[in-house]
Amino acid sequence: MKAASCRERPAPVTADPHPAQDSAVKKWKDDEYVIKSMSKRTSYMVNTAHNGHFMFYQNGAMRTEIRGKLRPQEGYSTSKEAGKAFRPSGYTFDHPPPVPVPMPFREFWERSAALEAEAMPKSPMEAAESQHLYLSTGDSWRGKGETMLANDIQVFVQPETRAFFLPDETDIRGQHCRFGMRGVVAEQHWDGHRNSIYMLRGAKRYVLNPPHACTAMQIMHSGPSRRHAGIDFSDPDALADPDTAALLASADTVETVLREGEVLYVPSFWLHYIVSLGRSIQCNTRSGISPIYAEDATSIEMCETGQQPKAPTDAERAAAKEQLERAIDEFRLPVA
């Protein structure tokens, strides 16, 4: 097992690949196998956006937005146009919700591949603001699901590991799988249950923070976007704000890249921000709550009620600015 530590709290853990996992990884490298396995259903609701940002929104609130014309079924031509529609309604995040579109799996898989190819020659900023597709779907356990995912992914239920991944047999939340193209971002958020995340194909970058760090993240505590950070971590201007930079500099952070065949354990209420580094398939299951749930719930409650963090001092702002400038300098290309 490989673990990263963060003070005295249980940190996210990645598990080394198991033979059954390796077998599934090999199968799901084949595009035709992926398409055939996922095509038992006629179509899926595929999230579409004119940028790489995908935030979870409560379904009821999403339907209300569509009825209120905030989210027209045909979508928006640009993210800027969508932002104008949402901001007057109290949304603080610059990237509005994606629009769900029914689509056969083959169409989704091939169309997302074409979009990836189109984005490759673009600059990172242009690629981030181009169209992205993202599919999230649930499936049952072995042999009972609508797709081959249920048959091939046995890591959560095999006898030698089941007690680790499903510690509370009375509270198992099924299996949920996500298919993402390069550059898809899952905005920083927290989940109440223990979360085990299996990377079936590709790789994703995970940036994680313990619950007590939530006060640095401008957590949205109302509306359909609640339990997400209000900071756009891909926006250099937002990160360069002195107060934001100082608060983020004070937050404990763990970062890892989850590769195919590996499993990442995320405890209850740990904040996580995810970026797909290429075409990826990831499945997760949630079971029960962490042993220190009450302690961490207290930290999250501060953010859920909108409690503001203590304002940083001038010295903390200056230190954060210096740290940020140093990080930027590391990415600058040398002058010819």
C-alpha positions as CSV (number, residue, x, y, z in Angstrom):
1,M,0.0,0.0,0.0
2,K,1.2,3.5,-0.7
3,A,0.0,6.4,1.5
4,A,0.5,10.1,1.7
5,S,0.2,11.7,5.2
6,C,-1.3,14.9,6.3
7,R,-0.8,15.7,10.0
8,E,-2.4,13.1,12.2
9,R,-5.5,12.3,10.1
10,P,-5.9,9.2,7.9
11,A,-4.7,10.2,4.5
12,P,-5.9,9.0,1.1
13,V,-4.4,5.7,0.2
14,T,-3.6,4.0,-3.1
15,A,-3.7,0.2,-3.4
16,D,-1.2,-1.7,-5.6
17,P,-2.8,-3.5,-8.6
18,H,-4.2,-7.0,-8.1
19,P,-4.2,-9.7,-10.8
20,A,-8.0,-9.3,-11.3
21,Q,-7.5,-5.6,-11.7
22,D,-4.7,-6.1,-14.3
23,S,-7.1,-8.3,-16.3
24,A,-9.8,-5.7,-16.3
25,V,-7.3,-3.0,-17.3
26,K,-6.1,-5.0,-20.3
27,K,-9.7,-5.6,-21.5
28,W,-10.8,-1.9,-21.2
29,K,-7.8,-0.7,-23.2
30,D,-9.6,-2.0,-26.3
31,D,-12.0,0.7,-27.6
32,E,-14.2,-1.8,-29.3
33,Y,-14.5,-3.8,-26.1
34,V,-15.4,-0.6,-24.2
35,I,-18.1,0.3,-26.8
36,K,-19.6,-3.2,-26.9
37,S,-19.6,-3.5,-23.1
38,M,-21.4,-0.2,-22.7
39,S,-23.9,-0.5,-25.6
40,K,-26.4,-2.7,-23.9
41,R,-28.3,0.5,-23.1
42,T,-29.7,2.4,-26.0
43,S,-28.4,5.8,-24.8
44,Y,-26.9,7.7,-21.9
45,M,-27.3,11.2,-20.6
46,V,-24.0,12.7,-21.6
47,N,-22.9,16.0,-19.9
48,T,-21.7,18.5,-22.5
49,A,-20.0,21.8,-21.9
50,H,-18.0,24.5,-23.8
51,N,-15.1,24.1,-21.4
52,G,-13.5,21.4,-19.3
53,H,-15.3,22.2,-16.0
54,F,-17.9,19.7,-14.6
55,M,-19.5,20.3,-11.3
56,F,-22.0,18.0,-9.6
57,Y,-25.5,19.6,-9.3
58,Q,-28.5,18.3,-7.5
59,N,-30.9,16.8,-10.1
60,G,-34.0,18.6,-8.8
61,A,-32.3,21.9,-9.0
62,M,-31.0,21.2,-12.5
63,R,-34.6,20.4,-13.7
64,T,-35.7,23.7,-12.2
65,E,-32.9,25.5,-14.0
66,I,-34.0,24.0,-17.3
67,R,-37.7,25.0,-16.7
68,G,-36.5,28.5,-15.8
69,K,-34.5,28.7,-19.1
70,L,-31.2,29.0,-17.3
71,R,-30.2,25.7,-18.9
72,P,-31.8,25.4,-22.3
73,Q,-31.8,21.9,-23.7
74,E,-29.8,23.0,-26.7
75,G,-27.1,24.5,-24.5
76,Y,-25.1,27.6,-25.0
77,S,-22.7,28.6,-27.7
78,T,-20.0,29.7,-25.3
79,S,-19.2,29.5,-21.6
80,K,-19.3,33.3,-21.5
81,E,-22.8,33.3,-22.7
82,A,-23.8,30.7,-20.1
83,G,-22.1,32.7,-17.4
84,K,-24.2,35.7,-18.1
85,A,-27.3,33.7,-17.7
86,F,-26.4,32.2,-14.4
87,R,-24.6,35.0,-12.6
88,P,-27.8,37.1,-12.0
89,S,-29.3,34.0,-10.3
90,G,-26.7,34.0,-7.6
91,Y,-24.1,31.5,-9.0
92,T,-20.7,32.5,-7.8
93,F,-18.8,30.0,-10.0
94,D,-17.8,31.2,-13.5
95,H,-18.5,27.9,-15.2
96,P,-22.3,27.1,-15.3
97,P,-23.6,23.5,-15.2
98,P,-23.2,21.3,-18.3
99,V,-26.2,20.5,-20.4
100,P,-27.2,16.7,-20.4
101,V,-27.8,15.3,-23.9
102,P,-29.0,11.8,-24.7
103,M,-26.4,9.9,-26.8
104,P,-25.6,6.3,-27.7
105,F,-22.4,5.2,-26.1
106,R,-20.5,4.7,-29.4
107,E,-21.4,8.3,-30.4
108,F,-20.1,9.6,-27.1
109,W,-16.9,7.6,-27.2
110,E,-16.0,8.5,-30.8
111,R,-17.1,12.1,-30.6
112,S,-15.1,12.7,-27.4
113,A,-12.1,11.1,-29.2
114,A,-12.5,13.5,-32.1
115,L,-12.8,16.5,-29.7
116,E,-9.6,15.4,-28.0
117,A,-7.8,15.3,-31.3
118,E,-9.1,18.7,-32.2
119,A,-7.8,20.2,-28.9
120,M,-4.3,18.7,-29.1
121,P,-2.8,21.5,-31.3
122,K,-4.4,24.2,-29.2
123,S,-2.8,26.2,-26.4
124,P,-3.7,24.9,-22.9
125,M,-6.1,27.8,-22.3
126,E,-7.8,27.3,-25.7
127,A,-8.1,23.6,-25.2
128,A,-9.6,24.2,-21.7
129,E,-12.3,26.4,-23.2
130,S,-13.2,24.0,-26.1
131,Q,-16.1,21.5,-26.0
132,H,-15.9,18.6,-23.6
133,L,-18.1,15.5,-23.0
134,Y,-18.3,13.7,-19.7
135,L,-20.4,10.6,-18.9
136,S,-21.3,9.5,-15.4
137,T,-23.4,6.3,-14.9
138,G,-24.2,3.8,-12.2
139,D,-24.1,0.1,-12.4
140,S,-25.0,-2.9,-10.2
141,W,-22.7,-5.4,-8.7
142,R,-21.3,-8.5,-10.5
143,G,-23.5,-10.2,-13.0
144,K,-26.6,-8.0,-12.4
145,G,-25.7,-4.8,-14.2
146,E,-26.6,-3.5,-17.6
147,T,-23.0,-3.4,-18.7
148,M,-19.8,-5.5,-18.6
149,L,-18.5,-3.1,-15.9
150,A,-20.4,-5.1,-13.3
151,N,-18.7,-8.4,-14.4
152,D,-15.2,-7.1,-15.0
153,I,-14.7,-4.9,-11.9
154,Q,-14.3,-7.3,-9.0
155,V,-11.8,-5.3,-6.9
156,F,-14.5,-4.0,-4.5
157,V,-16.1,-7.4,-3.9
158,Q,-13.3,-10.0,-4.1
159,P,-13.1,-11.9,-0.7
160,E,-9.6,-10.7,0.3
161,T,-10.4,-7.0,-0.1
162,R,-14.2,-6.7,0.4
163,A,-13.9,-5.8,4.1
164,F,-11.5,-3.0,3.2
165,F,-13.5,-1.4,0.4
166,L,-16.9,-2.1,1.8
167,P,-16.4,-1.8,5.6
168,D,-20.1,-1.2,6.3
169,E,-22.3,-3.9,4.7
170,T,-25.4,-2.1,5.8
171,D,-24.5,1.1,3.9
172,I,-23.2,0.4,0.4
173,R,-23.9,3.0,-2.2
174,G,-23.4,0.8,-5.4
175,Q,-20.9,1.4,-8.1
176,H,-20.6,4.6,-10.1
177,C,-18.4,5.0,-13.2
178,R,-17.2,8.0,-15.0
179,F,-15.9,8.3,-18.6
180,G,-13.9,11.4,-19.2
181,M,-11.8,12.9,-22.0
182,R,-8.5,14.7,-21.6
183,G,-8.8,18.0,-19.6
184,V,-12.1,17.2,-17.9
185,V,-12.1,18.8,-14.4
186,A,-14.3,17.6,-11.5
187,E,-14.5,20.7,-9.3
188,Q,-13.4,20.5,-5.7
189,H,-16.0,19.0,-3.5
190,W,-16.6,16.7,-0.5
191,D,-18.5,13.4,0.0
192,G,-20.0,12.3,3.3
193,H,-19.2,8.6,2.8
194,R,-15.9,6.7,2.6
195,N,-15.0,6.6,-1.1
196,S,-12.9,4.0,-2.9
197,I,-11.9,5.1,-6.4
198,Y,-10.6,2.6,-9.0
199,M,-8.9,3.8,-12.2
200,L,-9.8,1.3,-14.9
201,R,-8.2,3.3,-17.8
202,G,-5.9,6.3,-18.1
203,A,-4.9,8.5,-15.2
204,K,-6.2,11.4,-13.2
205,R,-4.6,14.0,-11.0
206,Y,-6.1,14.3,-7.5
207,V,-5.6,17.3,-5.2
208,L,-7.0,16.5,-1.7
209,N,-7.5,18.6,1.4
210,P,-8.6,17.4,4.9
211,P,-12.0,18.7,6.1
212,H,-10.5,21.5,8.3
213,A,-9.1,23.1,5.1
214,C,-12.6,23.8,3.8
215,T,-12.6,27.3,5.2
216,A,-9.9,28.3,2.8
217,M,-11.9,27.1,-0.2
218,Q,-14.9,29.5,-0.4
219,I,-17.3,26.5,-0.1
220,M,-20.7,27.3,-1.7
221,H,-23.2,26.4,1.1
222,S,-26.5,26.9,-0.7
223,G,-28.2,26.2,-4.0
224,P,-27.6,23.3,-6.4
225,S,-23.8,23.8,-6.4
226,R,-23.4,23.4,-2.6
227,R,-20.5,21.4,-1.1
228,H,-18.2,22.7,-3.9
229,A,-15.4,25.2,-3.7
230,G,-16.2,28.6,-5.1
231,I,-12.6,29.0,-6.3
232,D,-11.7,28.2,-10.0
233,F,-8.4,26.5,-9.5
234,S,-7.6,26.8,-13.2
235,D,-7.9,30.6,-13.2
236,P,-4.5,32.2,-12.5
237,D,-6.1,35.6,-11.6
238,A,-8.4,34.0,-9.0
239,L,-5.4,32.2,-7.4
240,A,-3.3,35.4,-7.4
241,D,-5.8,37.3,-5.3
242,P,-3.8,38.1,-2.1
243,D,-6.5,36.9,0.4
244,T,-7.2,33.7,-1.7
245,A,-3.5,32.9,-2.1
246,A,-2.8,33.4,1.6
247,L,-5.7,31.1,2.7
248,L,-4.8,28.4,0.2
249,A,-1.1,28.6,1.3
250,S,-2.3,27.7,4.9
251,A,-4.3,24.7,3.8
252,D,-2.9,21.2,4.2
253,T,-2.8,19.4,0.8
254,V,-2.1,16.0,-0.5
255,E,-1.6,15.4,-4.3
256,T,-1.3,12.2,-6.3
257,V,-1.8,10.8,-9.8
258,L,-4.1,7.8,-9.8
259,R,-3.1,5.4,-12.6
260,E,-4.9,2.5,-14.2
261,G,-5.1,-0.5,-11.9
262,E,-4.8,1.6,-8.7
263,V,-7.4,2.3,-6.1
264,L,-7.5,5.6,-4.1
265,Y,-9.3,5.7,-0.7
266,V,-10.8,9.1,0.2
267,P,-12.1,9.4,3.8
268,S,-15.4,11.1,4.6
269,F,-15.4,14.9,4.0
270,W,-12.0,15.1,2.4
271,L,-12.1,17.7,-0.3
272,H,-10.9,16.5,-3.7
273,Y,-10.3,18.2,-7.1
274,I,-9.8,16.0,-10.1
275,V,-8.3,16.5,-13.5
276,S,-8.3,13.8,-16.2
277,L,-4.8,13.6,-17.8
278,G,-6.1,11.7,-20.8
279,R,-9.0,9.5,-21.9
280,S,-10.1,7.9,-18.6
281,I,-12.5,5.4,-17.1
282,Q,-12.9,5.5,-13.3
283,C,-15.3,3.7,-11.0
284,N,-16.0,4.2,-7.3
285,T,-18.0,2.9,-4.5
286,R,-19.0,4.4,-1.1
287,S,-19.6,2.5,2.1
288,G,-20.3,3.9,5.6
289,I,-18.6,6.8,7.2
290,S,-15.1,7.5,8.6
291,P,-14.4,6.7,12.3
292,I,-13.7,10.4,13.0
293,Y,-16.9,11.5,11.2
294,A,-18.1,13.7,14.1
295,E,-14.9,15.6,14.3
296,D,-14.6,16.2,10.6
297,A,-18.4,17.0,10.3
298,T,-17.8,19.9,12.6
299,S,-15.2,21.3,10.3
300,I,-17.5,20.9,7.3
301,E,-20.4,22.4,9.2
302,M,-18.5,25.7,9.5
303,C,-18.3,25.8,5.7
304,E,-21.9,24.7,5.2
305,T,-23.2,27.5,7.3
306,G,-21.1,30.1,5.5
307,Q,-18.7,30.8,8.4
308,Q,-15.9,33.0,7.2
309,P,-12.3,32.2,7.9
310,K,-10.1,34.5,9.8
311,A,-8.7,37.2,7.5
312,P,-5.0,36.6,6.7
313,T,-2.4,39.0,8.0
314,D,-0.2,41.2,5.8
315,A,2.7,38.9,6.5
316,E,0.7,35.9,5.4
317,R,-0.3,37.7,2.2
318,A,3.3,38.6,1.4
319,A,4.5,35.1,2.1
320,A,1.7,33.7,-0.1
321,K,2.6,36.1,-2.9
322,E,6.2,35.1,-2.8
323,Q,5.4,31.4,-2.9
324,L,3.0,32.0,-5.8
325,E,5.6,34.0,-7.8
326,R,8.2,31.3,-7.1
327,A,5.8,28.6,-8.4
328,I,5.1,30.6,-11.6
329,D,8.8,31.2,-12.2
330,E,9.3,27.4,-12.2
331,F,6.9,27.1,-15.2
332,R,8.4,30.0,-17.2
333,L,10.3,29.1,-20.4
334,P,13.9,30.4,-20.6
335,V,14.4,33.5,-22.9
336,A,16.3,32.5,-26.0
